[in-house]
Structure formats: C-alpha cells, structure tokens
C-alpha cells in the first residue's frame, strides 16, 4: 500500500466519521427552530420542553462534530498539499467563509440557546434558534459548494501554472452545487427526524416523559 492509498484511507475514515455529526446538526437545528416557533405561537409547554431537550442533544452533537472536524484541514494540507497549493485561490475562500461567517453564527447563537434560555425573551429564543438554523445550513452550503467545485469546477482561469478566481458567483454556484445541496439537506432533515423519533421511542418504551 503506497502513500497515496494511505492518504485516501486516512482522510476517508476521518471525513466519513465526521460527516455523521454535521448532518445530524442540520436536522436537529430545524426541529429546534420548529419547536421554538410552535412555542412562540402558544402551542403548549411541551413544545418548549422538546426544544430544551433537543437543544442539549444538538449541543453534544455539535461539539463532537467540531472536535472530529478539526483534523480535516490539517489532513487536507498534509495529505493533499499540491492540490491545496494549486486550488487555494478558489478552494480556500469557500472554506474561509464557512469558518468565519457560517460557523461563527451557528456556534454563537447555540451558546445563547444552551446557557441563556432563562435570560432572554421567547422572541429572542426564537431568533437564536433561527440563527442556528441559518448558520448551520449556510455552513453546509459552503462546504457542499467547495466539494461540488472539485467535481464540476467553474469561475476560474489558468495563469502561470496555477489557477486564479475569475468569478466567485460561478465558483460557488458551479453546475452541481444546488442539486448536491438539496440532496444533503433533505437527507439531513430526515436524519434529525429519525434521531428525535429514536429518543421518543426510547422514552415511550420506558414510560418516561409521557
């Protein structure tokens, strides 16, 4: 087994395990926002309790997702250094936007949901849940866009043996971005629904939280 295959195996195992958690985060963020919406509309205390419980699960899943994702940028730079140097002018900004904009939005308001629930108004809670939902999905969009660009590259030109970004819009919305994003998001929502149903089934079987 040569170094190329070892690099593929290492990165494949790492990203395959990490991928479970962001996908679950997307689905749970939708459910939390829906339950906060129902609670804000006066649909009963059970909606607020469901939001509180799923926010705690979301916090745990998000934390493990961050921890498992920290290794990926280092592996990209170490295992695929030539590709990183070659595609950095296009590939780099997408990952930078994800980290500095989407991830920051999601993590900041998740902290509010976890630790500020008794300190802000119901409208503030709903706004925080909406920001977590938007941030997580924006993060997913940028990551999917970067991955799609590797499959259907656009918005660049060759110059001096490398590439330069000619159109950020074309690079982000390359030919396969939207269909891949739709696939990821719908699968993520189903994943979140199954996770919530699994908890509900567990509690129902144990006659807890009836």
PyMOL commands that place a pseudoatom at each C-alpha (Angstrom):
pseudoatom trace, name=CA, resn=UNK, resi=1, chain=A, elem=C, hetatm=0, pos=[0.000, 0.000, 0.000]
pseudoatom trace, name=CA, resn=UNK, resi=2, chain=A, elem=C, hetatm=0, pos=[1.577, 3.285, -1.123]
pseudoatom trace, name=CA, resn=UNK, resi=3, chain=A, elem=C, hetatm=0, pos=[1.349, 6.736, 0.454]
pseudoatom trace, name=CA, resn=UNK, resi=4, chain=A, elem=C, hetatm=0, pos=[-1.459, 7.812, -1.896]
pseudoatom trace, name=CA, resn=UNK, resi=5, chain=A, elem=C, hetatm=0, pos=[-3.725, 4.966, -0.815]
pseudoatom trace, name=CA, resn=UNK, resi=6, chain=A, elem=C, hetatm=0, pos=[-2.846, 5.525, 2.839]
pseudoatom trace, name=CA, resn=UNK, resi=7, chain=A, elem=C, hetatm=0, pos=[-3.753, 9.205, 2.460]
pseudoatom trace, name=CA, resn=UNK, resi=8, chain=A, elem=C, hetatm=0, pos=[-7.078, 8.275, 0.894]
pseudoatom trace, name=CA, resn=UNK, resi=9, chain=A, elem=C, hetatm=0, pos=[-7.875, 5.774, 3.644]
pseudoatom trace, name=CA, resn=UNK, resi=10, chain=A, elem=C, hetatm=0, pos=[-6.929, 8.176, 6.425]
pseudoatom trace, name=CA, resn=UNK, resi=11, chain=A, elem=C, hetatm=0, pos=[-8.936, 11.072, 5.009]
pseudoatom trace, name=CA, resn=UNK, resi=12, chain=A, elem=C, hetatm=0, pos=[-11.857, 8.832, 4.028]
pseudoatom trace, name=CA, resn=UNK, resi=13, chain=A, elem=C, hetatm=0, pos=[-12.190, 7.388, 7.528]
pseudoatom trace, name=CA, resn=UNK, resi=14, chain=A, elem=C, hetatm=0, pos=[-11.807, 10.809, 9.147]
pseudoatom trace, name=CA, resn=UNK, resi=15, chain=A, elem=C, hetatm=0, pos=[-14.316, 12.649, 6.972]
pseudoatom trace, name=CA, resn=UNK, resi=16, chain=A, elem=C, hetatm=0, pos=[-16.725, 9.691, 6.951]
pseudoatom trace, name=CA, resn=UNK, resi=17, chain=A, elem=C, hetatm=0, pos=[-16.922, 9.661, 10.740]
pseudoatom trace, name=CA, resn=UNK, resi=18, chain=A, elem=C, hetatm=0, pos=[-17.062, 13.459, 10.997]
pseudoatom trace, name=CA, resn=UNK, resi=19, chain=A, elem=C, hetatm=0, pos=[-19.845, 13.689, 8.413]
pseudoatom trace, name=CA, resn=UNK, resi=20, chain=A, elem=C, hetatm=0, pos=[-22.322, 11.935, 10.723]
pseudoatom trace, name=CA, resn=UNK, resi=21, chain=A, elem=C, hetatm=0, pos=[-22.372, 14.877, 13.120]
pseudoatom trace, name=CA, resn=UNK, resi=22, chain=A, elem=C, hetatm=0, pos=[-22.846, 17.928, 10.844]
pseudoatom trace, name=CA, resn=UNK, resi=23, chain=A, elem=C, hetatm=0, pos=[-25.680, 16.117, 9.065]
pseudoatom trace, name=CA, resn=UNK, resi=24, chain=A, elem=C, hetatm=0, pos=[-27.392, 15.411, 12.394]
pseudoatom trace, name=CA, resn=UNK, resi=25, chain=A, elem=C, hetatm=0, pos=[-26.803, 19.031, 13.410]
pseudoatom trace, name=CA, resn=UNK, resi=26, chain=A, elem=C, hetatm=0, pos=[-28.702, 20.258, 10.351]
pseudoatom trace, name=CA, resn=UNK, resi=27, chain=A, elem=C, hetatm=0, pos=[-31.709, 18.078, 11.123]
pseudoatom trace, name=CA, resn=UNK, resi=28, chain=A, elem=C, hetatm=0, pos=[-31.809, 18.932, 14.823]
pseudoatom trace, name=CA, resn=UNK, resi=29, chain=A, elem=C, hetatm=0, pos=[-31.441, 22.671, 14.154]
pseudoatom trace, name=CA, resn=UNK, resi=30, chain=A, elem=C, hetatm=0, pos=[-34.589, 22.503, 12.008]
pseudoatom trace, name=CA, resn=UNK, resi=31, chain=A, elem=C, hetatm=0, pos=[-36.525, 20.708, 14.753]
pseudoatom trace, name=CA, resn=UNK, resi=32, chain=A, elem=C, hetatm=0, pos=[-35.362, 23.141, 17.439]
pseudoatom trace, name=CA, resn=UNK, resi=33, chain=A, elem=C, hetatm=0, pos=[-36.444, 26.099, 15.323]
pseudoatom trace, name=CA, resn=UNK, resi=34, chain=A, elem=C, hetatm=0, pos=[-39.830, 24.471, 14.626]
pseudoatom trace, name=CA, resn=UNK, resi=35, chain=A, elem=C, hetatm=0, pos=[-40.461, 23.729, 18.306]
pseudoatom trace, name=CA, resn=UNK, resi=36, chain=A, elem=C, hetatm=0, pos=[-39.460, 27.285, 19.263]
pseudoatom trace, name=CA, resn=UNK, resi=37, chain=A, elem=C, hetatm=0, pos=[-41.862, 28.574, 16.601]
pseudoatom trace, name=CA, resn=UNK, resi=38, chain=A, elem=C, hetatm=0, pos=[-44.696, 26.431, 17.946]
pseudoatom trace, name=CA, resn=UNK, resi=39, chain=A, elem=C, hetatm=0, pos=[-43.877, 27.556, 21.486]
pseudoatom trace, name=CA, resn=UNK, resi=40, chain=A, elem=C, hetatm=0, pos=[-43.889, 31.210, 20.440]
pseudoatom trace, name=CA, resn=UNK, resi=41, chain=A, elem=C, hetatm=0, pos=[-47.319, 30.691, 18.853]
pseudoatom trace, name=CA, resn=UNK, resi=42, chain=A, elem=C, hetatm=0, pos=[-48.649, 29.316, 22.139]
pseudoatom trace, name=CA, resn=UNK, resi=43, chain=A, elem=C, hetatm=0, pos=[-48.866, 25.640, 21.213]
pseudoatom trace, name=CA, resn=UNK, resi=44, chain=A, elem=C, hetatm=0, pos=[-48.133, 24.491, 24.751]
pseudoatom trace, name=CA, resn=UNK, resi=45, chain=A, elem=C, hetatm=0, pos=[-45.313, 23.866, 27.200]
pseudoatom trace, name=CA, resn=UNK, resi=46, chain=A, elem=C, hetatm=0, pos=[-44.491, 20.510, 25.606]
pseudoatom trace, name=CA, resn=UNK, resi=47, chain=A, elem=C, hetatm=0, pos=[-43.029, 22.293, 22.583]
pseudoatom trace, name=CA, resn=UNK, resi=48, chain=A, elem=C, hetatm=0, pos=[-40.710, 24.316, 24.792]
pseudoatom trace, name=CA, resn=UNK, resi=49, chain=A, elem=C, hetatm=0, pos=[-39.661, 21.178, 26.675]
pseudoatom trace, name=CA, resn=UNK, resi=50, chain=A, elem=C, hetatm=0, pos=[-38.953, 19.391, 23.396]
pseudoatom trace, name=CA, resn=UNK, resi=51, chain=A, elem=C, hetatm=0, pos=[-36.848, 22.343, 22.253]
pseudoatom trace, name=CA, resn=UNK, resi=52, chain=A, elem=C, hetatm=0, pos=[-34.866, 22.350, 25.508]
pseudoatom trace, name=CA, resn=UNK, resi=53, chain=A, elem=C, hetatm=0, pos=[-34.143, 18.624, 25.248]
pseudoatom trace, name=CA, resn=UNK, resi=54, chain=A, elem=C, hetatm=0, pos=[-33.205, 18.660, 21.560]
pseudoatom trace, name=CA, resn=UNK, resi=55, chain=A, elem=C, hetatm=0, pos=[-31.020, 21.748, 22.068]
pseudoatom trace, name=CA, resn=UNK, resi=56, chain=A, elem=C, hetatm=0, pos=[-28.959, 19.759, 24.579]
pseudoatom trace, name=CA, resn=UNK, resi=57, chain=A, elem=C, hetatm=0, pos=[-28.629, 16.903, 22.106]
pseudoatom trace, name=CA, resn=UNK, resi=58, chain=A, elem=C, hetatm=0, pos=[-27.727, 19.431, 19.414]
pseudoatom trace, name=CA, resn=UNK, resi=59, chain=A, elem=C, hetatm=0, pos=[-25.044, 20.916, 21.653]
pseudoatom trace, name=CA, resn=UNK, resi=60, chain=A, elem=C, hetatm=0, pos=[-23.478, 17.498, 22.193]
pseudoatom trace, name=CA, resn=UNK, resi=61, chain=A, elem=C, hetatm=0, pos=[-23.606, 16.575, 18.502]
pseudoatom trace, name=CA, resn=UNK, resi=62, chain=A, elem=C, hetatm=0, pos=[-22.226, 19.981, 17.515]
pseudoatom trace, name=CA, resn=UNK, resi=63, chain=A, elem=C, hetatm=0, pos=[-19.320, 19.644, 19.960]
pseudoatom trace, name=CA, resn=UNK, resi=64, chain=A, elem=C, hetatm=0, pos=[-18.321, 16.205, 18.684]
pseudoatom trace, name=CA, resn=UNK, resi=65, chain=A, elem=C, hetatm=0, pos=[-18.668, 17.498, 15.116]
pseudoatom trace, name=CA, resn=UNK, resi=66, chain=A, elem=C, hetatm=0, pos=[-16.263, 20.342, 15.842]
pseudoatom trace, name=CA, resn=UNK, resi=67, chain=A, elem=C, hetatm=0, pos=[-13.780, 18.016, 17.526]
pseudoatom trace, name=CA, resn=UNK, resi=68, chain=A, elem=C, hetatm=0, pos=[-13.801, 15.481, 14.682]
pseudoatom trace, name=CA, resn=UNK, resi=69, chain=A, elem=C, hetatm=0, pos=[-13.676, 18.249, 12.066]
pseudoatom trace, name=CA, resn=UNK, resi=70, chain=A, elem=C, hetatm=0, pos=[-10.543, 19.908, 13.434]
pseudoatom trace, name=CA, resn=UNK, resi=71, chain=A, elem=C, hetatm=0, pos=[-8.352, 17.207, 11.945]
pseudoatom trace, name=CA, resn=UNK, resi=72, chain=A, elem=C, hetatm=0, pos=[-9.660, 17.654, 8.403]
pseudoatom trace, name=CA, resn=UNK, resi=73, chain=A, elem=C, hetatm=0, pos=[-7.945, 20.952, 7.445]
pseudoatom trace, name=CA, resn=UNK, resi=74, chain=A, elem=C, hetatm=0, pos=[-4.624, 19.565, 8.628]
pseudoatom trace, name=CA, resn=UNK, resi=75, chain=A, elem=C, hetatm=0, pos=[-5.137, 16.389, 6.626]
pseudoatom trace, name=CA, resn=UNK, resi=76, chain=A, elem=C, hetatm=0, pos=[-6.057, 18.394, 3.525]
pseudoatom trace, name=CA, resn=UNK, resi=77, chain=A, elem=C, hetatm=0, pos=[-2.842, 20.399, 3.870]
pseudoatom trace, name=CA, resn=UNK, resi=78, chain=A, elem=C, hetatm=0, pos=[-0.647, 17.401, 4.696]
pseudoatom trace, name=CA, resn=UNK, resi=79, chain=A, elem=C, hetatm=0, pos=[-2.144, 14.678, 2.500]
pseudoatom trace, name=CA, resn=UNK, resi=80, chain=A, elem=C, hetatm=0, pos=[-3.094, 16.842, -0.466]
pseudoatom trace, name=CA, resn=UNK, resi=81, chain=A, elem=C, hetatm=0, pos=[-0.526, 19.627, -0.268]
pseudoatom trace, name=CA, resn=UNK, resi=82, chain=A, elem=C, hetatm=0, pos=[-0.069, 20.005, -4.024]
pseudoatom trace, name=CA, resn=UNK, resi=83, chain=A, elem=C, hetatm=0, pos=[-3.805, 20.205, -4.592]
pseudoatom trace, name=CA, resn=UNK, resi=84, chain=A, elem=C, hetatm=0, pos=[-4.102, 22.766, -1.766]
pseudoatom trace, name=CA, resn=UNK, resi=85, chain=A, elem=C, hetatm=0, pos=[-1.394, 24.951, -3.273]
pseudoatom trace, name=CA, resn=UNK, resi=86, chain=A, elem=C, hetatm=0, pos=[-2.891, 24.648, -6.755]
pseudoatom trace, name=CA, resn=UNK, resi=87, chain=A, elem=C, hetatm=0, pos=[-6.559, 25.221, -5.868]
pseudoatom trace, name=CA, resn=UNK, resi=88, chain=A, elem=C, hetatm=0, pos=[-6.086, 27.541, -2.888]
pseudoatom trace, name=CA, resn=UNK, resi=89, chain=A, elem=C, hetatm=0, pos=[-7.163, 30.747, -4.724]
pseudoatom trace, name=CA, resn=UNK, resi=90, chain=A, elem=C, hetatm=0, pos=[-10.627, 29.225, -5.272]
pseudoatom trace, name=CA, resn=UNK, resi=91, chain=A, elem=C, hetatm=0, pos=[-10.980, 26.450, -2.721]
pseudoatom trace, name=CA, resn=UNK, resi=92, chain=A, elem=C, hetatm=0, pos=[-9.547, 28.473, 0.175]
pseudoatom trace, name=CA, resn=UNK, resi=93, chain=A, elem=C, hetatm=0, pos=[-12.076, 31.351, 0.224]
pseudoatom trace, name=CA, resn=UNK, resi=94, chain=A, elem=C, hetatm=0, pos=[-15.015, 28.941, 0.368]
pseudoatom trace, name=CA, resn=UNK, resi=95, chain=A, elem=C, hetatm=0, pos=[-13.625, 27.213, 3.450]
pseudoatom trace, name=CA, resn=UNK, resi=96, chain=A, elem=C, hetatm=0, pos=[-12.683, 30.572, 4.992]
pseudoatom trace, name=CA, resn=UNK, resi=97, chain=A, elem=C, hetatm=0, pos=[-16.198, 31.931, 4.546]
pseudoatom trace, name=CA, resn=UNK, resi=98, chain=A, elem=C, hetatm=0, pos=[-17.602, 28.805, 6.152]
pseudoatom trace, name=CA, resn=UNK, resi=99, chain=A, elem=C, hetatm=0, pos=[-15.380, 29.122, 9.218]
pseudoatom trace, name=CA, resn=UNK, resi=100, chain=A, elem=C, hetatm=0, pos=[-15.558, 32.892, 9.781]
pseudoatom trace, name=CA, resn=UNK, resi=101, chain=A, elem=C, hetatm=0, pos=[-19.195, 33.524, 8.844]
pseudoatom trace, name=CA, resn=UNK, resi=102, chain=A, elem=C, hetatm=0, pos=[-21.470, 30.490, 8.989]
pseudoatom trace, name=CA, resn=UNK, resi=103, chain=A, elem=C, hetatm=0, pos=[-19.735, 28.543, 11.763]
pseudoatom trace, name=CA, resn=UNK, resi=104, chain=A, elem=C, hetatm=0, pos=[-19.396, 31.658, 13.924]
pseudoatom trace, name=CA, resn=UNK, resi=105, chain=A, elem=C, hetatm=0, pos=[-23.102, 32.483, 13.521]
pseudoatom trace, name=CA, resn=UNK, resi=106, chain=A, elem=C, hetatm=0, pos=[-24.179, 28.962, 14.376]
pseudoatom trace, name=CA, resn=UNK, resi=107, chain=A, elem=C, hetatm=0, pos=[-21.919, 28.490, 17.391]
pseudoatom trace, name=CA, resn=UNK, resi=108, chain=A, elem=C, hetatm=0, pos=[-22.595, 31.932, 18.931]
pseudoatom trace, name=CA, resn=UNK, resi=109, chain=A, elem=C, hetatm=0, pos=[-26.373, 31.536, 18.995]
pseudoatom trace, name=CA, resn=UNK, resi=110, chain=A, elem=C, hetatm=0, pos=[-26.202, 27.887, 20.031]
pseudoatom trace, name=CA, resn=UNK, resi=111, chain=A, elem=C, hetatm=0, pos=[-24.460, 29.136, 23.172]
pseudoatom trace, name=CA, resn=UNK, resi=112, chain=A, elem=C, hetatm=0, pos=[-27.410, 31.515, 23.732]
pseudoatom trace, name=CA, resn=UNK, resi=113, chain=A, elem=C, hetatm=0, pos=[-29.874, 28.623, 23.414]
pseudoatom trace, name=CA, resn=UNK, resi=114, chain=A, elem=C, hetatm=0, pos=[-27.885, 26.426, 25.778]
pseudoatom trace, name=CA, resn=UNK, resi=115, chain=A, elem=C, hetatm=0, pos=[-26.983, 28.912, 28.516]
pseudoatom trace, name=CA, resn=UNK, resi=116, chain=A, elem=C, hetatm=0, pos=[-29.201, 31.974, 28.028]
pseudoatom trace, name=CA, resn=UNK, resi=117, chain=A, elem=C, hetatm=0, pos=[-32.623, 30.378, 27.870]
pseudoatom trace, name=CA, resn=UNK, resi=118, chain=A, elem=C, hetatm=0, pos=[-33.791, 31.883, 31.155]
pseudoatom trace, name=CA, resn=UNK, resi=119, chain=A, elem=C, hetatm=0, pos=[-32.253, 35.268, 30.420]
pseudoatom trace, name=CA, resn=UNK, resi=120, chain=A, elem=C, hetatm=0, pos=[-33.906, 36.305, 27.150]
pseudoatom trace, name=CA, resn=UNK, resi=121, chain=A, elem=C, hetatm=0, pos=[-37.459, 36.628, 25.845]
pseudoatom trace, name=CA, resn=UNK, resi=122, chain=A, elem=C, hetatm=0, pos=[-39.325, 33.972, 23.832]
pseudoatom trace, name=CA, resn=UNK, resi=123, chain=A, elem=C, hetatm=0, pos=[-38.780, 36.113, 20.736]
pseudoatom trace, name=CA, resn=UNK, resi=124, chain=A, elem=C, hetatm=0, pos=[-35.060, 36.184, 21.492]
pseudoatom trace, name=CA, resn=UNK, resi=125, chain=A, elem=C, hetatm=0, pos=[-35.059, 32.400, 21.838]
pseudoatom trace, name=CA, resn=UNK, resi=126, chain=A, elem=C, hetatm=0, pos=[-36.814, 32.017, 18.506]
pseudoatom trace, name=CA, resn=UNK, resi=127, chain=A, elem=C, hetatm=0, pos=[-34.355, 34.419, 16.872]
pseudoatom trace, name=CA, resn=UNK, resi=128, chain=A, elem=C, hetatm=0, pos=[-31.424, 32.459, 18.315]
pseudoatom trace, name=CA, resn=UNK, resi=129, chain=A, elem=C, hetatm=0, pos=[-32.888, 29.183, 17.046]
pseudoatom trace, name=CA, resn=UNK, resi=130, chain=A, elem=C, hetatm=0, pos=[-33.385, 30.728, 13.605]
pseudoatom trace, name=CA, resn=UNK, resi=131, chain=A, elem=C, hetatm=0, pos=[-29.769, 31.926, 13.562]
pseudoatom trace, name=CA, resn=UNK, resi=132, chain=A, elem=C, hetatm=0, pos=[-28.519, 28.441, 14.486]
pseudoatom trace, name=CA, resn=UNK, resi=133, chain=A, elem=C, hetatm=0, pos=[-30.640, 27.015, 11.669]
pseudoatom trace, name=CA, resn=UNK, resi=134, chain=A, elem=C, hetatm=0, pos=[-29.410, 29.599, 9.152]
pseudoatom trace, name=CA, resn=UNK, resi=135, chain=A, elem=C, hetatm=0, pos=[-25.781, 29.318, 10.269]
pseudoatom trace, name=CA, resn=UNK, resi=136, chain=A, elem=C, hetatm=0, pos=[-25.698, 25.528, 10.095]
pseudoatom trace, name=CA, resn=UNK, resi=137, chain=A, elem=C, hetatm=0, pos=[-27.318, 25.442, 6.671]
pseudoatom trace, name=CA, resn=UNK, resi=138, chain=A, elem=C, hetatm=0, pos=[-25.103, 28.222, 5.333]
pseudoatom trace, name=CA, resn=UNK, resi=139, chain=A, elem=C, hetatm=0, pos=[-22.108, 26.254, 6.585]
pseudoatom trace, name=CA, resn=UNK, resi=140, chain=A, elem=C, hetatm=0, pos=[-23.396, 23.153, 4.827]
pseudoatom trace, name=CA, resn=UNK, resi=141, chain=A, elem=C, hetatm=0, pos=[-23.961, 25.105, 1.624]
pseudoatom trace, name=CA, resn=UNK, resi=142, chain=A, elem=C, hetatm=0, pos=[-20.407, 26.436, 1.537]
pseudoatom trace, name=CA, resn=UNK, resi=143, chain=A, elem=C, hetatm=0, pos=[-18.877, 23.028, 2.271]
pseudoatom trace, name=CA, resn=UNK, resi=144, chain=A, elem=C, hetatm=0, pos=[-21.046, 21.356, -0.369]
pseudoatom trace, name=CA, resn=UNK, resi=145, chain=A, elem=C, hetatm=0, pos=[-20.187, 24.150, -2.797]
pseudoatom trace, name=CA, resn=UNK, resi=146, chain=A, elem=C, hetatm=0, pos=[-16.455, 23.582, -2.240]
pseudoatom trace, name=CA, resn=UNK, resi=147, chain=A, elem=C, hetatm=0, pos=[-16.885, 19.850, -2.732]
pseudoatom trace, name=CA, resn=UNK, resi=148, chain=A, elem=C, hetatm=0, pos=[-19.011, 20.407, -5.835]
pseudoatom trace, name=CA, resn=UNK, resi=149, chain=A, elem=C, hetatm=0, pos=[-16.389, 22.744, -7.279]
pseudoatom trace, name=CA, resn=UNK, resi=150, chain=A, elem=C, hetatm=0, pos=[-13.884, 19.898, -7.159]
pseudoatom trace, name=CA, resn=UNK, resi=151, chain=A, elem=C, hetatm=0, pos=[-16.294, 17.780, -9.237]
pseudoatom trace, name=CA, resn=UNK, resi=152, chain=A, elem=C, hetatm=0, pos=[-17.572, 20.484, -11.629]
pseudoatom trace, name=CA, resn=UNK, resi=153, chain=A, elem=C, hetatm=0, pos=[-15.082, 23.386, -11.422]
pseudoatom trace, name=CA, resn=UNK, resi=154, chain=A, elem=C, hetatm=0, pos=[-16.120, 26.830, -12.673]
pseudoatom trace, name=CA, resn=UNK, resi=155, chain=A, elem=C, hetatm=0, pos=[-15.292, 30.503, -12.196]
pseudoatom trace, name=CA, resn=UNK, resi=156, chain=A, elem=C, hetatm=0, pos=[-11.510, 30.244, -12.591]
pseudoatom trace, name=CA, resn=UNK, resi=157, chain=A, elem=C, hetatm=0, pos=[-8.778, 30.656, -15.176]
pseudoatom trace, name=CA, resn=UNK, resi=158, chain=A, elem=C, hetatm=0, pos=[-5.328, 29.158, -15.578]
pseudoatom trace, name=CA, resn=UNK, resi=159, chain=A, elem=C, hetatm=0, pos=[-2.410, 31.561, -15.059]
pseudoatom trace, name=CA, resn=UNK, resi=160, chain=A, elem=C, hetatm=0, pos=[1.318, 30.892, -14.645]
pseudoatom trace, name=CA, resn=UNK, resi=161, chain=A, elem=C, hetatm=0, pos=[0.780, 27.209, -13.977]
pseudoatom trace, name=CA, resn=UNK, resi=162, chain=A, elem=C, hetatm=0, pos=[-1.884, 27.825, -11.330]
pseudoatom trace, name=CA, resn=UNK, resi=163, chain=A, elem=C, hetatm=0, pos=[-5.464, 28.996, -11.112]
pseudoatom trace, name=CA, resn=UNK, resi=164, chain=A, elem=C, hetatm=0, pos=[-6.987, 32.376, -10.305]
pseudoatom trace, name=CA, resn=UNK, resi=165, chain=A, elem=C, hetatm=0, pos=[-10.537, 33.149, -9.279]
pseudoatom trace, name=CA, resn=UNK, resi=166, chain=A, elem=C, hetatm=0, pos=[-12.418, 34.983, -12.032]
pseudoatom trace, name=CA, resn=UNK, resi=167, chain=A, elem=C, hetatm=0, pos=[-15.989, 34.762, -10.706]
pseudoatom trace, name=CA, resn=UNK, resi=168, chain=A, elem=C, hetatm=0, pos=[-16.827, 33.926, -7.113]
pseudoatom trace, name=CA, resn=UNK, resi=169, chain=A, elem=C, hetatm=0, pos=[-20.505, 33.546, -8.050]
pseudoatom trace, name=CA, resn=UNK, resi=170, chain=A, elem=C, hetatm=0, pos=[-19.712, 30.981, -10.754]
pseudoatom trace, name=CA, resn=UNK, resi=171, chain=A, elem=C, hetatm=0, pos=[-17.346, 29.111, -8.464]
pseudoatom trace, name=CA, resn=UNK, resi=172, chain=A, elem=C, hetatm=0, pos=[-19.831, 28.931, -5.575]
pseudoatom trace, name=CA, resn=UNK, resi=173, chain=A, elem=C, hetatm=0, pos=[-22.832, 28.157, -7.778]
pseudoatom trace, name=CA, resn=UNK, resi=174, chain=A, elem=C, hetatm=0, pos=[-21.000, 25.717, -10.016]
pseudoatom trace, name=CA, resn=UNK, resi=175, chain=A, elem=C, hetatm=0, pos=[-23.082, 23.273, -12.090]
pseudoatom trace, name=CA, resn=UNK, resi=176, chain=A, elem=C, hetatm=0, pos=[-23.524, 20.651, -9.349]
pseudoatom trace, name=CA, resn=UNK, resi=177, chain=A, elem=C, hetatm=0, pos=[-23.822, 22.819, -6.202]
pseudoatom trace, name=CA, resn=UNK, resi=178, chain=A, elem=C, hetatm=0, pos=[-27.602, 23.162, -5.925]
pseudoatom trace, name=CA, resn=UNK, resi=179, chain=A, elem=C, hetatm=0, pos=[-28.522, 19.552, -6.644]
pseudoatom trace, name=CA, resn=UNK, resi=180, chain=A, elem=C, hetatm=0, pos=[-25.893, 18.300, -4.192]
pseudoatom trace, name=CA, resn=UNK, resi=181, chain=A, elem=C, hetatm=0, pos=[-27.025, 20.786, -1.544]
pseudoatom trace, name=CA, resn=UNK, resi=182, chain=A, elem=C, hetatm=0, pos=[-30.661, 19.736, -1.963]
pseudoatom trace, name=CA, resn=UNK, resi=183, chain=A, elem=C, hetatm=0, pos=[-29.638, 16.112, -1.563]
pseudoatom trace, name=CA, resn=UNK, resi=184, chain=A, elem=C, hetatm=0, pos=[-27.579, 16.797, 1.577]
pseudoatom trace, name=CA, resn=UNK, resi=185, chain=A, elem=C, hetatm=0, pos=[-30.195, 18.978, 3.262]
pseudoatom trace, name=CA, resn=UNK, resi=186, chain=A, elem=C, hetatm=0, pos=[-33.152, 16.658, 2.703]
pseudoatom trace, name=CA, resn=UNK, resi=187, chain=A, elem=C, hetatm=0, pos=[-31.092, 13.710, 3.942]
pseudoatom trace, name=CA, resn=UNK, resi=188, chain=A, elem=C, hetatm=0, pos=[-30.021, 15.759, 6.974]
pseudoatom trace, name=CA, resn=UNK, resi=189, chain=A, elem=C, hetatm=0, pos=[-33.601, 16.682, 7.848]
pseudoatom trace, name=CA, resn=UNK, resi=190, chain=A, elem=C, hetatm=0, pos=[-34.555, 13.005, 7.680]
pseudoatom trace, name=CA, resn=UNK, resi=191, chain=A, elem=C, hetatm=0, pos=[-31.590, 12.159, 9.905]
pseudoatom trace, name=CA, resn=UNK, resi=192, chain=A, elem=C, hetatm=0, pos=[-32.651, 14.710, 12.520]
pseudoatom trace, name=CA, resn=UNK, resi=193, chain=A, elem=C, hetatm=0, pos=[-36.212, 13.383, 12.418]
pseudoatom trace, name=CA, resn=UNK, resi=194, chain=A, elem=C, hetatm=0, pos=[-35.038, 9.803, 12.963]
pseudoatom trace, name=CA, resn=UNK, resi=195, chain=A, elem=C, hetatm=0, pos=[-32.806, 10.874, 15.863]
pseudoatom trace, name=CA, resn=UNK, resi=196, chain=A, elem=C, hetatm=0, pos=[-35.729, 12.663, 17.538]
pseudoatom trace, name=CA, resn=UNK, resi=197, chain=A, elem=C, hetatm=0, pos=[-38.006, 9.681, 16.911]
pseudoatom trace, name=CA, resn=UNK, resi=198, chain=A, elem=C, hetatm=0, pos=[-35.401, 7.350, 18.406]
pseudoatom trace, name=CA, resn=UNK, resi=199, chain=A, elem=C, hetatm=0, pos=[-35.340, 9.358, 21.634]
pseudoatom trace, name=CA, resn=UNK, resi=200, chain=A, elem=C, hetatm=0, pos=[-39.134, 9.463, 21.699]
pseudoatom trace, name=CA, resn=UNK, resi=201, chain=A, elem=C, hetatm=0, pos=[-39.354, 5.699, 21.180]
pseudoatom trace, name=CA, resn=UNK, resi=202, chain=A, elem=C, hetatm=0, pos=[-36.796, 5.080, 23.920]
pseudoatom trace, name=CA, resn=UNK, resi=203, chain=A, elem=C, hetatm=0, pos=[-38.726, 7.206, 26.411]
pseudoatom trace, name=CA, resn=UNK, resi=204, chain=A, elem=C, hetatm=0, pos=[-42.051, 5.709, 25.362]
pseudoatom trace, name=CA, resn=UNK, resi=205, chain=A, elem=C, hetatm=0, pos=[-40.732, 2.186, 25.843]
pseudoatom trace, name=CA, resn=UNK, resi=206, chain=A, elem=C, hetatm=0, pos=[-39.531, 3.132, 29.319]
pseudoatom trace, name=CA, resn=UNK, resi=207, chain=A, elem=C, hetatm=0, pos=[-42.732, 5.056, 30.093]
pseudoatom trace, name=CA, resn=UNK, resi=208, chain=A, elem=C, hetatm=0, pos=[-40.740, 8.239, 30.747]
pseudoatom trace, name=CA, resn=UNK, resi=209, chain=A, elem=C, hetatm=0, pos=[-41.761, 11.808, 29.897]
pseudoatom trace, name=CA, resn=UNK, resi=210, chain=A, elem=C, hetatm=0, pos=[-45.196, 10.601, 28.817]
for i in range(1, 210): cmd.bond("trace and resi %d" % i, "trace and resi %d" % (i + 1))
show_as sticks, trace
zoom trace
